[in-house]
Amino acid sequence: MNSKHFLLAAFLFSFVSASAQQDSTKGTSLNEVVITATRFPKKVSETGKVISVITKEDIERSNGKDLSQILNDEAGLVINGAYSNPGKDKSFYLRGAKTDYTVILLNGVPVSDPSGTGGAFDVRMFTPEQIERIEILKGAQSTLYGSDAIAGVINIITKKGADKPAQGYAGFSAGSYNTIRANAGISGSAEGSSYNIGFTHYQTKGISEAEDTTTATSFDKDGFNQNAFNADFNVRVAKGLYIKPYFRYTYFKGGYDGGSFTDADATYKAQMFTTGSQAEYNFGKGALTAFYDYDEVNRTFTDSWGTSPYAGNKKTLEFFGNYSFSKHIQLLAGIHYNKQKLNDETANPKNPTAELTSPYLSFFLKDLRGFNLELGGRYNKHSKYGDNFTYSINPSFTINDKVKLFANYATAFKAPSLSALYGPYSANPDLTPETSSTIEGGVQATLLSEVLDVRAVYFKRKIENVIIYGPSFQLINLDKQNDNGFEIEPTLYIGKKLRIKMFYAYVDGEVTTKSNGKDSSYSNLIRRPKHSFGANIGYQVTPQFFISTQVNSYAKRSDLYYDMSTYSQQAVTLSAYTMWNAYAEYAVAKSRVKFFADIKNITNAKYTEVYGYSTLGFNFTGGIRVKM
């Protein structure tokens, strides 16, 4: 981060300090109740886990953004491709870790793509119109959530029913690049049961995916078209007992190019089908939860070489419960089972499957004169590679409900994907899990008469048996990855109307690999900035009128690309850049109708997320949301 960014941060903090004596909207981060940290409701002050919340209000004031852009605003989370062509693939880098080290949950249920090389879920499959809240849990979480949770967990919580029997809602927006987004739905509740049913359509002509440096600037635009349907139900069967069936379907298609600075007439299609049900029974001292989930993903890529299909499905069954033995002692126990299938006739064996069974147990000490502790362990038995064990130790101490000190040590793992084990390209059935250990510590506090919420965290992560392409072009377990970083997140509340949310994040890492029989280490966090900074200022001008402005800044990054002229991989440096966005909305008819405008990249900054690929310039979206 350069001197200009430090000066901006210093100015904002000085402004807030001078205004701290005003009557204020109170900071409440330690009192917020979250689910994802422990799998049952718990106040942030009672857990040492590092968890961030994107609220319903935050999401509603992100009209004009897709899911990747919403997530990209969080500290330590960089979504590469968020501001490239809308249909371009999106890569998650949570605390510098690669995409498939983060688990995506939908209402607490893990989702993945068994057909992909790493098995990571494609966030293009989910639209913001379906989302009510997002909880981001950082650090190793395999004890609670199993395979892949090396960097953390992102829990997407879908919209619930309205507080009356039936309420219709709809939205429409249009903007730059011939972009149109429309959604409609109905939700309601009665006698303890609720439902939400919705449909979203999104289309854009977009921009050329590859950067066009030709004199003719003749590259075609690579558009994107998406339709998504969701239906969620919460049926009260008896006192404390709820059944929650759901159904989701997403289909999208678009164009893509042939690589860095290379145009191509290539297309892709993808669809996700998800269905299942949860059963939840709440009683005086705890709760029991069971769920079954079925995910199916089909993707097809068509270019000058032909058509390449990728397909797979996953079945998940889980049962867990929590119980409070006393005011200070709680227990969580469960068992998880999933079976994945790769639909590929060319694989060896054909259409392979893999099963994973994982019982787990966590013990909690709660508020013992401010002291909290979580101890957990999980045993994992895989049908191919055998078994392994993960555990976590998570103490924290809260002082006067204002300051929380915490430390975490946890191990995690990532099971090899079906494609890595059995796929047609470079597969190796002898792969073992990638394993990790993470240590983190920090402080979270509410200060200045609840004007300032702040959290500061340091983390260090080690990953062993990293899967790479070996010298014979076969996947092997070889590398060691060491990452470390620091995050600080102050949020300031000035008066009753003004909120300033900021973050600064630092991450660095290196890989150690064998070269000629000797260890060789080098920095390898490509496309991930060491320094990132963000500030979001929101002001409720009147009860009807809200405005916000946002600045995100990213330091220079390294990248690698394949040079077709020399048939070799080349290293490049991507320049630092700053993005300035703004948003406004105006409510009428008792807030049942809201008009909004969203402006991104106000200064038309030139920047690169992936070498040789285009990014969005100045762009505008305007629209309306209605509740009937």
Summary of the structure (lengths in Angstrom):
residues: 628
radius of gyration: 24.0
end to end distance: 46.5
largest distance: 73.6
contacts: 2187
relative contact order: 0.15
helix: 9%
strand: 59%
